[in-house]
Amino acid sequence: MKKKISVILAAVLATMSLAACGGSKPAETQAPAAGNEQTGGQQAASGGGSTDWPKSAITVNVAAKAGGGTDLHTRYITTAWQKTVGQAVAVVNFDNAQVAMETGRTAKADGYNLLTNHSGCICQYYTGASEINPVTDYQVVAAMQYMGDQAIIVAPDAPYNNMTEFVEYAKAHPGEVSCAIANGNSSHFIWGQIAKSAGIDLKMVEAANETEKLTNVAGGFITAGNVTIQNAIQYEDGGKVKVLGLISRDGVDNETLVSERGDNWKTLQSQGVDAAWGGNVYIWAPKDIDPATAEAINASLKPVLDDEDYQKGCEAMGAVAEWRSVEDSQKLLEEEEARIKDVADALGINVR
């Protein structure tokens, strides 16, 4: 099984066409073929159609509580977007991600009701935690920033200081080491990969969001969790947790972090654990949206890349600022779905 996982992950990383991890330079993959980026009536790239979108305020539903990583990523986008789109942009958070996903799916398809989430929602579909398929049940309008590497955290007094020591301890205490997961979400896949690659038996404990991971690990109620770099730095500097390594999409060490914070900030691959993960922030519209309106929304998001605060926000979270056309966003989404399905098959948790 370890060999199978390794082969799958190698294929995952080989197919990724994203920018290198840890960089803060915005990455533009492809602009719409014939778009006009003015804030008023947009000329769509698809079939030469046009639309007078936007004429009123835009609502962006977030499939996460306020203050977590998904929310912060979304707000960096919407804050910059509101400066150029010509209308107010309201962010609405949902404590229940599935309620948010259903709200986004059934909203009026007029371009004023959008949804943001990351590729973890694809994991939920393949593990049965959700009946909504993000690839077929919506129209993706933009793939934005790569959310960046994540840090593996444990309590500050844990008897190990890096992933090598963590694995050794877990092997000596099978089934005793717990990890924080959101069942069926990306953290479930991350810890499943770690367990299988390292040959360890971990106890998976539900922690639905980043806040729950941080508080439970810091309080010693759960042994380990994966969180954003931004939160890991804040909690480590406050003496509440320590970091054992980073899980990344390509296994490349962030030399700045390693230099400033120590070898325990190296990637898992650098420490001998063959596990990788990466995902983007997606913006979806209801499936029946007019293609011209979808193109107009996409074109209006391109100037976000040039916003200095957006760039700084991405950098602070260890993310990479990106924007993709509707066509390229759909292609990326389908590629992520294929990779996630392969990993779910390898872990034995695919119910589809």
PEJO-V820972 format. One record per helix or strand. SS is the DSSP state (a for helix, b for strand). FROM is the first residue (numbers start at 1). LEN is the number of residues. If there is no record, write none. Layout:
# PEJO-V820972
SS;FROM;LEN
SS;FROM;LEN
This chain:
# PEJO-V820972
a;2;14
b;27;2
b;42;2
b;50;2
b;58;5
a;69;17
b;89;5
a;97;10
b;113;6
a;120;8
b;138;9
b;150;6
a;163;10
b;178;4
a;186;13
b;203;4
a;210;9
b;224;5
a;229;9
b;241;7
a;255;7
a;263;3
b;267;1
a;269;3
b;280;7
a;291;16
a;308;9
b;320;1
b;322;2
a;326;22
